[in-house]
């Protein structure tokens, strides 16, 4: 008996007003080259809904279905505030759709096309938010691989969302695109050198794309143009971007250093985690300046030729699993109680910090202290003023850290005002994607949140990362 291969046309299934698996279709919001987007509603779902339907049929490339299946697999596995929520999906063979949250915001691409001139602060903010969004994917072993202004939504409050995972890779799922297409895929201006030769498993490709976007926002130009041939794409395996400061003089040296490091041809020469990239953008005093920071002229013909010859034997850098990137350059938070002087406890915390920093040579330490607040009415002495009180605590933090002998780019100090120190420490760790909180257990001055619960207990229960407790 022959197999029935009749299937209903996708365009007939998905029309305004039709009901598909309980989703009531609204109007078509967007029709792209590979998919169409429809607004929708469904009983029991109280967020705006988008239905994404692949473009199939005559003259439609097979990549449409492969990319659609890839996005479905990855989107439903992700839990991230920077990604639309997955709300359901249909059968690939009969009713192919992905239902997702309809996120507010405009594509960053719109602002670029309108000729917006981005301030330095705006570029730093977008870059750091983008790095944080990308790290949330990498920590789940997903790599976006198609980061470009068109796929970045920013709402009126500045919240950033990444969309379109049709070209993405996930370490725990089969890579359908790698199996079906043995060539580099992505958007020509933004893909990394390793993507050009078909490598899809290096999470540092996303860091390269962030560098391209920051360069574009700063200068209004693309660092490697928009090549349409493979030979044009392969140039980025050796080419050096024209220095941004030669185009826009007010760009700080430290920001040029960051952008050009992201654009290094070899992934091993870029920042090794999106978390580290975010750290240097938000704390530029920690940036180690190299010759990149001082470039103002393009390479000479002979220097270009040398780089091209060296790139003839281009070998991609070994790539660890995406979720391991954060382990190579962790941010550690040392919460020091500067209200008391427990010499034994501080010394033990120093020893523990030394061991942790030795184990992770690219790690960074943030020393923090919490105080209840500064006085409304200041005294005559410097130590009785708001700034004097804060400086006093900073001095103690610096004294504690002095034996660690860390270079300035690996350490910083902060005094935080908080009536609830535990909540503030947890909040600080979340905001900065900390990998570990180091805290001392003091018997001299226990800080209780409630009669039965200490600050330390609260930190352990609510921290987004590991907590290392040092006891005397």
C-alpha angles and dihedrals in degrees: 000000000000119000114250107239097173112128130179115254112258092226089057094049097050111053135134110284097013121127118229117181090332094312112122108212120227128184127322107264100186139358114203134175094268106022146015126226125215130185113235145173133209133185111257095024112098100182125084110271134214124193114207114204123185120238106244136164134054116015093359114132121239087238088077093067095037092050090046092053090046092052092047092052094047101037094055091050096053127092108187138131087223096060130066112260116256109237104174145305143220136234110289093221101046111015110016112189141125118215114207141161113280102233122209118237145077125264113260085231090070092060091048092051090049088059097247113176107220119215120230090251092051092052091049091049094048091045094050093045090048091050090051091050092048092048090054087060095043091051086061093048094254125129119197099206094183104067108155135137091265090061096048118086120193121188130207091273092052095253111154126216129185117218139181112049095179093118097037130123129218122194093216098050134060112270101233093181093053090051096047102037122038096195141079114280132185139078109320100226094049110036122106127242091254091053089054090064093044103264109144103166102074112101090197087074087078090054089054090053091050088054091053091051094049090048090051094048092048099045107019088236136096114245094223101022121232105294117191099192132068091240089054091050093048091060090079088068086077109006121111118217116243106261110266092217089061087061099038115023098196092065106114118242091239092056092050087050091054096045095046092047089055088053097054112133093228114064091216089064094055127078106293097222137024087232091061090048090054091048094056093045092054095040106034092172085075093059114113106219119220133171087289090074093058100045113125102150131062119247117276121249091258094048089050090050092051092051091048092052092048090051091056087088095041111170119185116240116255108264124213122209110292095242090056093065093085091052093060094058106022123177111228123197118207110197106203121189102223093176091081137030111230099165096187093051094047091050092051090049089052091053092048092048091050091054093048094047091048091053092053110039093183094048124118129216126215115192114204137180129186127219130183092238144287125278121271090212112046126211128230095254119082090236089058095056124091093247092044092053092050091046090052092057091044090055090054091050091050092048090051092051097043095091090055089069094208121169114246093255091062101049140047137172131222135177111204126199113223139147087204106044094184094056091046093051091049091047091049091051091050094047092051100040091240117191096202141013116210113202136165126232106226124194093184098066113013111192109216124197090189130359089267102035130062128206089249092057090051092050092050092049098045106030116117090218143033118305120211113199119201116202133190 
